[in-house]
Amino acid sequence: MKSRKPIEIDQNFSRIREGDVVSNTDTNGGVFFPTGPEDDVPLYHYRTLTRTFHLLPPDWEGKTIGTFSQEKEENNDKFIYLDNVYSRVLPNSWLVLQDQERYEAYQISETGDVSMTDFTLNQKVTRLNLDHSTNLDQFQLRETTAFAESDLLELSETPIEVPVNNENKVIDLERKVDGLKEYQLASITGEILEGVYKGKTKSEITQISKIETVENSESDNFTRITFTEISNNYKRDTVTFNFNIAKATHGETKEEVLGSGDPSSPLQQFTLKGNPLTYALTGDDKATSTLEIRASDILWKESPNLFELGPGNNSYITRLDDDGKTTVIFGDGKKGMRPSHGLENIRASYRIGIGKNGMVKAEQLRLLLSRPLGVRSVTNPVSSTGGTDPEVLEQARNNAPIQMLTMGRIVSLKDFEYFAMAFDGIGKALATGGWNGKTRMVHITIAGGNGENVTCVDLLYTSLQGAINKAKDPMQQFSLQQFNQKLFNLEAKILVQNDREFEKVRPNVEEQLRNKFSFENRQFGQDVTLSEIMTVIQQVDGVVAVDIDKLYVVNEEKESPAYEIPLNYKITSAQGKFSNDTKTLYDLVIINPDDTGVSLTEMTATNE
């Protein structure tokens, strides 16, 4: 990515040493002082400042360089005699003469050292033969200064300080890159400029929406890319891109012989040895089982139940027991076919591994079990999304009513929210109405099951989007939105009962705080108040009093402000606003999961 642009030069010459002169010259000898990159002429740096050969006696008053040259060399008015020998002044270099406000540039065609006898002085000097004599007779010997020993300067480039973010998502690469395609995935890695991860290096996956090849006459052609969306705000000179992105899902593949088919046995059952069975998003509107069952090399299909099957349907159902084991059940001949007779002809191919155990951190993957030809290394630039554990009984009690609220269709604003909340892999959702200038919009702010943002390139995003499109009114427009995670730290002193030990009470207080202000128990746009924190601490058994010293947001400009009255001090959570002119994401304020999130010390009589 280009992080620099052509330098803009002013006439202050602040980067040039005292006594040096910089000028632009063209082939006609004109002198142009640099004012910016629009002056399409070379830029030279002159290292030597000198005078012409003279001691300024009265009888040379009014003499010019041109007339002096004609007198010293007959019929040649293009010679200049410097005041000493300058061995580093070379042919084909440039010379600039200055007489008060007059400047003229000449190219040196020949140099030589000669002995001069004049002005009662005998001295060896450098003689310059110039390419032309235009205006040479306008420079007075007494007033003229010569600048020689020119170096052609190659201009550097100034840094482009505009960050890389969603407002600046048109990026010029340093060179032309072949093979890129529209809608191709790309990873962006760089230093974050604001928010929770300020100063840290993070990555995200996005998509290319447009590719252009820019022809540049002054340098090599380069590629210009427009991305669909950039979630973070990156420091430009730290940003790198990778375009060799492949999607991957969690799960270890297993090949297993389940047993032999017996058409004489109705509802024949086989239990998979491996567990838990992997369900993966494939871009459809729901998670799909990775289980494939073949009887006598014929692929059978999984059905949600046997009731809808006929005697000619080669389908099966699965059941999950409390131990996480999956059982395959075939039909009875009336409701689903029975498997054909054969020796160990029932085979299964599936993947095991599901839920939070598969939620790898960024750059955690380093090894490939099988390495395709040409692949040297592999890593995951971002953490995985969408992994959720199988429902336990308590979760089933909470989620079942939500699913029943929509009955698989979306009508009202709340239906959008409930439908998203019940979708596999979604941990939190909030639906709000809005106006896009033409019609009403529904904006659904979502978070993954583990508190992660779900981006437009994630399978979870496209799967949820497809499911909503099938369930909603075709005329109703909607959008899926991300959120801003805001972490806060807390420092407090606690007074415990006389018969309690502080070290025994402190873990209970921290546990209650982390539970109350966790992702699972906070909502989008919900503020955190000082009184709420104090209430949580006071309700812990053994706590007598609490004194909160500091409550602050991680990586804000005013970091670690000491708590001072008023009692209504709170951490404000931004409310989402979505319109054509502005877009403000909802904040989700939770306690910092790091060790620095909660700092508790014992309150004594000395620090009460």
N, C-alpha and C positions, 0 to 999 in steps of 0.2 A: 504494500500500500504506500502511496505517496504521502510523505509526512512533511515535505518541504516544497517551496514554490520559488520562482525567480526572485532574486534579491532586488529591492528598491533602493537606489543610491541617491543620496542628496549631496549638496555641495559643501557639507561640513567636513567631509573626508575624515571622520572621526577614527577610522581604523588605519589611517596612513600615518607613518612617522612624521615628526616635525621636520620640515625641509623637503619632503617629498611632494611631488605633484602628480595628480592623476588627470588624464584628459582622454577624451575620445577623439579619434582622428579618422577622416575618410581619405579616399585615394586622391582627392583633389587638394589635400593639404589644409582644409578647414579644421578649426578647433571647436569642439563641442563639449562643454562641461556636462557631466552626467546628471540627468534629472529623473531617470527611471528607465525601466526595461523597454519603453517605447522607442528609445534612441537606438536604432538598429545599426550600430557602428561598434568597432572594437574598442576595448578599454585597456589603456596602458598605464603602467606605473613607472615613473622616472626616478632613478636612484641617485643621479648625480646632478648637482646644481653648480653651475660655473659661470664665468664671465668670458667675454671675448678679449683678445690680446690688445690691451691698451693701458696707459697710465694716466689718461685724461689730461694731457698738457693743454695749455690754452690754444695752441695752433690746431688742435684737433676738435675744438668745440664745433658742434654742428655736423660733424662727419657722421655718415651712416655706414652700416655694414656693407651695403651694396657698393657704394663708392669706394670704400676701403679695399674691397675685394678686387675691383677693377684696377685700382692703382697698383696692387701687389702682384696680380696675375693678369696680364694683358688679355683682353677679349674673353674673360671668364668672370662672370659676376655671381657665380654659385659657390664660391669658397667662403668658409668661415674658419677663423683662427681662434682656438680656445686659449685660455690663459696658462695652460700647463699641458703635460702629457697625460692622456687618459686612455690607457690600454684596453679598458673594458667597453669603450664606445666602439661598436662594430658596424660594418656595412649592413645595409638593409634594416637597421634599427631606425627609430624615430627621434627627431629633435624638435623641441618646442622653444620658440623665442618669445620673450615677454618684454614689452616696453610699456610700462605703466598699465593701461587698460587694453593694450593691443596684444593679441596672441596670434601666432602662426605656427603651423606644423609642417615639417619637412622630413622627407625620408632621406637617409644618408646612403648615397650610392658608393662612396669610397672614403677611406680614412688613411691617414699617413702622418708620420712625425717629421716635422721640418724645423730648421733653425731660423728664427726670426730676429732681425736686427732693426729695431725701430723704437721710437720714444726714448732714445738714449739707453736702450736695453737690448741685450743679446741673450736669447733664451730659446730652448727647444720646446715646441708646442705641438699640439695635435691639430692637423688641418682636416676639415670635413668638406667633402664634395657633395653638394645637395642635389636632389633630383630636379629641382626647379628653383627659380629665383623670384617668384611672385611676391611682391611687397617687401622684398628683402631690403630695398633702399628706404623703407619706412621706419626701420629700427635704428635708433641713435646708439652710437658706440658707448656713450656715457651712461645710457639708461637701460641697456638691454641685458637681460639675464637669460642664460641658456639652460635648458633642462635636457639631459641626455641619459644614455644607458637605459633604454626603455625595455620593459618586460610586459608582454601581453598577459593580461590577467584573465583567468577563467573564473567567471562569477560563481560564487557559492549560491546556495538557496536558503531562504529564510524558513524557519519552522512554520508549518500550518498548525495553529493552536486550536482550531475548531475541534471539539470532541467528536467521537464517533457515537452517535445515538440515533434514536428514531427520527429526529429532526434533520439529521445529517447522515442519511443512509445511502446516498449516492457516493460510491467510493472509487477513486482512481488507483489502480494497481501500478506498481513500479514498472511493469513491463507488459507485453502482450502475452496472454495466457490462452493457449488453445485447448479445445476439448470441453469447455464449460457449456452448460445447457441451462435454459430457463427452467425454473422450479426444482433445480438441483439443490440438495442440502449442502450447507456450509457451516463450519464452526468458526466463531469469533472468540479470540482470547486476548485479554488485555487487562490493564490496571483500572479498577473501578474508581470513579471520581467522587461518588457520593453514596449515602445510604449506609446500610449495615456493613457492607463489605468494602467501605472506602479504604483505598490504599492497598487492597489485596488483589491478586490476580485471579480472575474468574473467566469462565467460558460460557457460551450459549450456542445453541443450534438454531439456525434460521434458514431461510430459503431465498434463492436468487429469483427475482421477478423480471429482471431485464439485463441484457448483456450488450455492450457496444464496444467497437474497436475505434479508438480515437487516433486519427492520423496527425502526426506532429512533424512539421518540417524541420524544426530545430533539433529534435532528438528522435529516438526510436518511438514507434507507435506503442500504445499501451491500451489496456483493457479497462473499461469503466463498467462497474457493476452497481445495480440497484437492488437492495434487499427488500423483502416484503415487510419485515419488522425487525427492529433491534430493541431488545428489552432493557439492556443496561446502558450506562453512560461511561464510555471508555476514554482514557487518555490516549490521544491519537498515536503518538510515537511509540507506544507499547503494544499496539494492536497487530496481531497476525491472523491470517486466515488459513483454514484447511478445507479442501474441497473433496477429499477422498473419504466421504462419510458413508457408512453402511449402518442400517438399522439392525438391532439385535434384541432378542428377548431372553428371559431367564429360563433355565431348565436343562437338565441332563437327560439325553436321549437314552431310552432303554428298549431293547428288543427281547421279547419274552414269549415262550411257548406256554400257553395257558392249560392246554390239555387236549382231549379227544372229543369230537362231536358225537353225541348219542341222540339220534332222532326219536328214540323210544322214551326219552326223559323230557317231560315238559318243564319249562322255566329253568333250563339248565343254567347254573351259575358258576362263575370263576372269579377269584379274587386276585387283584394285581399284587405282586410282591413289593413293588416300589411305591412309595408315597412321600409326600402328598402329590397328587396328580396336578400337572401344570395346566392352567388356563391362561391363554395369551390373547391379547388384542391383535386383530389382523386387519384393522381398518373398517370392519363391519360395525354394526351398532351394538355389539356386546362382546364380552370375552368368550372365546371358543376353546373347547377342550382340545388338547393335543393327542388324545387317544384315537388310535386307529385299530379296528378289529377286522381280521381276515379269517374267514372259514373256508378251507379248501381253496386258498388263494383268491377268494372273492371278497371285496371290500364291503363291509356292512356299515349301515348308517346308525348314528345314535338318535334316539327319539326321547322326548320328554316323558312319555308314558306309553304303556302298551294298549291303553283303552282305544286309541284312535287307529290302531294298526289292524290290517286284515291278514288273512292267512298267506298272502303272497308277498308280504313286506319283509325283506331281509334287514330287519332293524333290531336293535337292542336298547336297553336302558341301563343306567348306572345308578348305584346307591352308595352314599358315603356314610360310614359308621362313625362312632364317637372317637375311634382311634385314628381317624384320618385315612383309613384304608378304603379303596374303591372296589366295588363288586360289579361285575358285568352280568346282566341277566338277559337271556334270550326268551323268545316267545313260546307259547304253548301249542302252536299250530293253528289256532283260531285268531288269537291276537298276536300276530307276529310269527314268522317262520321259526322252525326248529333248525339248528345247525345240522348239516349233512354228516353222515358217518365217515369216520376217518381216524387214523392213528396220529395223535398229536397234530391235528390239522387246524386247531384254533390258536392263532398267533396274535400277539399284541405289540404295537409300536407306540410308545408314548414318552413323555418327558416328565421328570419329577423335579420338584422345587417350586415354591410359590411364596408370595408374601414378602414381608419385610426382610427376610434373609437374603433375598435377591436384590435388594436395594443397594447396589454398590455405590461407593463414593466416587467423585471425579478422579480420574487417572488411577483408579484402583486395579483395573484390568491391565495386565502386562504380557500374558502368555496365551498363545493359541494352541489348542489341543491338536489341531491339524492346520498346517500353514500352506495356503495356496501358493502356487508359483508366482514369484515376484513380490510377495509380501515380506517385508523386512522386519517390521515391528507393528504393534497395535496398542492402542490405549483408548479409553473413553474420556473425552474432554469434559463431559458433564455427568452429574450423578443421574441415576436411573429414576424413572417416574412410574407411577401407576401400580406399584406392588402393594397388595393388601393381603392380610392373613385371612383364612377362612373365618366366617362368622362364628363367634361363640354364642351361647344361649342368650346372654344379656344383650348382645348386639342384635341378635335376631328379633328380640322383643321390641327393640327401638326402631329397627328398620322396617319391619313388617307393616306397621301402620302407615309409614311414609309411602310405601309402594301401593298400598290400598287407596291412598288419597287421590292418586292420579288414575288408577285402573288402566294404565298404558296409554292415556290420551292427555293432551295438554290443551286447556281452554283458558284458564285465568292466569294472572301474573304469578300467583303462588304455585300454580301447577308447574311452571317452568322451574321454580326453585326446588320443589319436592322431587320432580323428575330427575333433576341433576344430582340431588343429594342421594337418591336411591341407585344411581348408576355405579357399576363396579369401578373402583379406583378413585372415585371422587370422595374427598373427606369433608368438604364444606362448600356451600353454595349460597348465593344471595342474588335474587332477581329484583331488578328495579326498572321502572318505566322511564322513557325519555322520548324526545322528539328530534328527528334528524333533519328537520326543515321541510320534509314532505309527508312523513307519516310517523306513527308512533312506533317506537323501537322497544324491545326488551333487551336489557343488558344483564347478563348472568356472570357474576364474579365467582370464579371457581378456584379451588385448591385441591391438590392431590391428597391421597389418603395419609401421607406422611408430612403434610405441611408444605410441599413443594409447589412451585408455580407450574402450571400446565401451559406450554407454548403451542403455537399453531402448527408446529411440525411434529408434535407428539402424537402417537397413535391414540392415546387416550382422548386427546382433543378432537381428532377427526371422527373417532368412534362416537363420542358424545354428540358431536354436531350432527352426524348422520341419524342417530337415534331420535334426536329432537325434531329433525326435519320430517321424520316419518310420523311422529305423534302429534305435531302441532297443526294449526290452520295454515295451509300453504301461503296465504296472503300475509301472515304475521311475520315480520322480520325480527331477527334477534342477533346478538353478538355474544361471544364468550370473551370475558375479560380476565386479565391477571390481577394480582394485588401486590402491594408493597409490604414487605415484612419489616416491622419496627420492633427492635429488641430493646429492653430496658434493664438496667442494673439497679440493685437495691442494697443499701448499707444501713444497718439498724443495730441498736443496742437493746437487749432483752433482760428484764428482771424476772427471775424465776422464784418460785416458792422456796422457803427456807429448807423444807425437807426434800427438795429436788436438786439433782445435779444438772448444771448447765449443759454439760457435754451429752447428757441423755435427752434433754429437751430440745436442744438445737437441731438435731436431724429431723425431728418431727415437725418443727416449724418450717424448715426448708422444704420438706416433702409436701406440706400443705400449700406453701407458696407456689412451688413448681407445678403442682397439680391444678390449682385454681387459675393460674395464669399461663396455662399450656395451650397448645394449638387446639386440642380437643375441646377445651372449655371456654374459648374466647370466640367472639364473632367479628365479622368485618365491620369496621367503623365504630367499634366499642372502645370507649376511653378507659384508662386506668386511673383511678383516683386514690389519693393518699388515704382517705377514710376506708376504702375497700381493703387496702393492704393491711391497715391496722386492725380491721375487723378479723381478717383471716388469722393474723398472729395471735390476737387476744383469745380466739376460740380454741387454741391449742392447750391441751391440759398441762398445767404446771406453769403457765405464763401469768405473771402478775401485771407487768407494765411493759411498754415498748416505746422506744424513742427512735424515730427514723431520721437518720443523718443525711442521707443522700438518696435521691431518686432521679435518674437521668437516662436519657436515650443514648444508646451506644452510637458513637461516631457522629454525633451532632456537633455543630460548631462550638456551642457552649457545653463542653463535656464536663461531666461530674460537678454540676452545680450543687453546692451545699443546700440542704433543705432549710428553708426559713418559712415562718408563717407567711401566707395564710394557710389555713387548714384545708382549703378547697384546691390545693395544688393537685394538678392532674397531668397525665400524659395524653395529649389529644390525638385522636385517631382521625385521619382525613376521611371525609365522606366522598364517595365516588360521584363524579360529574362527567357525563358523556354527551357531547354535542358536536356540531360541526366545527365550532371555534375552539373549544377546550376539551381536554381529556384528563381527568384526574382520577387515579385509581384509588380504590379503598385501601386503607391501612389495616393491617392485622397486628395489634400490639400484644406481644407475648414476652415472657421473661427470658432473659438470655440463658440458653441451655449450657453455656460454658461454666467453668468453676467460678468465674468472676461475676456471674449473674446474681448470686446472693451472698452477701457478707454479713455474718451475724457475730456480734461480740457480747460479752456479758456485761450487764449494767451493775455497777457497784455503788456504794455510798459516795465514792470519790468522783464518779463521772455521771451521777444522776442528774 
